[in-house]
């Protein structure tokens, strides 16, 4: 299995990771391997895709929603 070397990890980050590993009864290496596996398995969600899904859901609701862009621009001009 390949190795990974990570340099310049903040001391605080290392302490948090060590504590988390100890609380889980795992070594730091096991904890980090699990974290990397979760990260690799996580689905990356495109923000535009999420916005489209929300717009479709709102459109199906039958309610009318105003365009917030105009409201935000007016607020910024104040």
Secondary structure, 3 states (H helix, E strand, C coil): CCCCCCCCCCHHHHHHHHHHHHHHCCCHHHHHHHHHHHHHHCCCCCHHHHHHHHHHHHHHCCCCCCCHHHHHHHHHHC
